Amino acid sequence: MNTYEAITTRRSIRAFQDKPISQELLEKYVNAGRLAPQAANRQPLEFVAIDDKELLTFFFDNTKLANYLDWEATKDVMARGYIVILANKDIQKDRWIPYDVSLAAENISLAAWEDGIGSCMIGAFNKVKVTEKLKVPENYDVNLVIALGYPAHHSVAEEIEDDDINYWRDDDGTFHIPKRSLKKVLHFNGF
């Protein structure tokens, strides 16, 4: 799979097969995140990779995966790995951290997708509980949780003509992700 194909086919996955992800693969994905560009090369990000069964259940219980749907994932389809992205607030100014985190997260998700592992970037999580459970020092902020696993469903992008951005799930379990058309978002040489 080339880079463009990975970008155009990767969608968020919200249900996963009961198949573990090796520590070697988690390390590979953290390395992909570590190598992402970071503002002024300050490198405030650190990562916690999760593969422990008790912690996998803890993260499942303290994250939300499908806010638009009348569907909730069950433990049998929970993620089989997580990568938590932390930022050292002593190293980088708060205004740049979201960019650093976003670039690292996309690198992680694309590297995983190339290996057939789906991901879902999760901002809806219990930050207090996650911070406590992982014993994150006070000068670090838990910014993003990435769920990882071998997909148990398909996700497809579909161009929309209206402004309805709510994703939906069909009777076969496929998630349909509305995207504005290229024609609506592309402007050459000015608006």
C-alpha positions in Angstrom: 0.0 0.0 0.0 1.4 3.4 -0.9 1.1 6.5 1.2 -1.8 8.0 -0.8 -3.7 4.7 -0.7 -3.2 4.5 3.1 -4.5 8.1 3.5 -7.6 7.6 1.3 -8.6 4.2 2.7 -7.9 4.7 6.4 -11.1 5.3 8.4 -11.8 5.1 12.1 -12.5 1.5 13.3 -14.7 1.1 16.3 -15.0 -2.7 16.6 -12.0 -5.0 16.7 -11.3 -8.7 16.4 -10.1 -10.7 19.4 -6.6 -10.8 18.1 -3.7 -9.3 20.2 -1.3 -6.7 18.9 2.4 -7.5 19.6 4.6 -5.2 21.6 6.8 -5.0 18.6 4.0 -3.5 16.5 3.0 -1.1 19.3 6.7 0.0 19.5 6.8 0.5 15.7 3.7 2.7 15.8 5.1 4.8 18.7 8.2 5.2 16.7 6.1 6.5 13.8 4.5 9.0 16.1 7.8 10.0 17.7 9.2 10.9 14.2 6.3 13.2 13.3 7.2 16.9 12.9 6.9 18.8 16.2 6.8 22.6 16.6 10.3 24.1 16.9 11.5 20.4 17.3 10.8 20.8 21.0 9.6 17.1 21.2 7.3 17.3 24.2 5.4 14.1 23.4 5.7 10.8 25.1 3.6 7.7 24.6 2.2 4.9 26.8 1.5 1.7 24.8 -1.2 -0.5 26.3 -1.5 -4.3 25.8 -2.2 -5.5 29.3 -5.7 -7.2 29.4 -6.8 -5.4 32.6 -5.7 -2.0 31.2 -7.5 -2.8 27.9 -10.7 -3.3 29.8 -10.1 -0.2 31.8 -9.6 1.9 28.6 -12.7 0.3 27.1 -14.7 1.4 30.1 -13.3 4.9 30.1 -13.5 5.9 26.4 -16.3 6.5 23.9 -16.0 5.3 20.3 -19.2 6.1 18.4 -21.0 9.2 19.7 -23.2 9.7 16.6 -24.6 6.2 16.6 -27.3 4.3 18.5 -24.7 1.6 18.9 -22.2 0.9 21.6 -19.2 -1.4 21.3 -19.2 -4.4 23.6 -16.1 -5.9 25.3 -15.9 -8.7 22.7 -15.0 -6.1 20.1 -12.9 -3.8 22.3 -9.5 -2.6 21.1 -6.6 -4.9 21.6 -4.1 -2.1 22.1 -4.0 1.6 22.9 -1.4 4.3 22.5 -1.8 7.2 24.8 -0.2 10.5 23.7 1.2 12.7 26.5 2.7 16.1 26.3 5.3 17.5 28.7 4.0 21.0 29.5 7.4 22.1 30.7 8.9 21.5 27.2 6.3 23.0 24.9 3.8 25.9 25.0 0.2 24.7 25.2 -0.8 26.4 21.9 1.5 24.2 19.8 0.8 20.9 21.6 -2.5 20.1 19.6 -0.5 20.3 16.3 2.2 18.0 17.7 -0.3 15.5 19.0 -2.3 15.5 15.7 0.7 14.9 13.5 2.0 12.1 15.7 -1.5 10.5 15.9 -1.9 10.5 12.1 1.5 8.9 11.7 0.6 6.2 14.2 -2.8 5.5 12.5 -1.3 5.3 9.0 1.6 3.1 10.1 -1.0 0.7 11.7 -3.3 0.8 8.7 -0.4 -0.3 6.5 -0.2 -3.4 8.7 -3.9 -4.1 8.5 -4.5 -2.7 12.0 -7.4 -0.2 12.4 -7.4 2.7 14.7 -9.7 5.2 16.3 -8.4 8.5 17.7 -10.3 9.2 20.9 -10.7 12.5 22.5 -13.8 11.4 24.5 -12.2 9.7 27.5 -12.1 10.1 31.2 -9.0 12.2 31.5 -8.9 12.2 35.3 -9.2 8.4 35.6 -6.7 7.7 32.8 -4.2 10.2 34.3 -4.5 8.5 37.7 -4.4 4.9 36.3 -1.3 5.5 34.3 0.3 7.5 37.1 1.0 10.4 34.8 3.2 13.1 36.4 1.6 16.5 37.0 3.7 18.3 34.4 2.3 16.0 31.7 -1.1 16.3 30.0 -2.9 13.3 28.6 -4.0 14.6 25.1 -5.3 11.7 23.0 -6.0 8.0 23.2 -5.7 5.8 20.1 -7.5 2.5 20.0 -5.9 -0.2 17.9 -6.9 -3.6 16.6 -7.6 -5.8 13.7 -10.9 -4.5 12.2 -14.1 -6.3 12.9 -16.0 -4.1 10.4 -15.5 -2.0 7.3 -15.5 1.8 7.3 -16.0 3.7 4.0 -16.0 7.4 3.1 -18.9 8.7 1.1 -19.2 12.2 -0.5 -22.0 14.2 0.8 -23.9 17.0 -0.9 -25.7 18.3 2.1 -24.0 19.2 5.4 -25.0 16.0 7.3 -21.7 14.9 8.8 -23.2 12.2 11.1 -21.6 8.8 10.3 -23.9 5.8 10.3 -23.8 2.0 10.3 -25.7 -0.2 7.9 -27.3 -3.6 8.4 -24.1 -5.3 7.4 -22.1 -3.4 10.1 -20.3 -1.2 7.7 -19.7 2.3 9.0 -20.4 5.1 6.4 -18.3 8.2 7.0 -19.7 11.3 5.2 -17.1 13.6 3.7 -17.5 16.9 1.9 -16.6 16.6 -1.8 -13.2 17.8 -3.0 -15.1 20.3 -5.2 -16.6 21.9 -2.1 -13.4 22.3 -0.2 -10.8 23.0 -2.9 -10.0 26.6 -3.9 -7.2 27.5 -6.2 -5.3 30.8 -5.7 -7.9 32.3 -3.3 -11.3 31.7 -2.0 
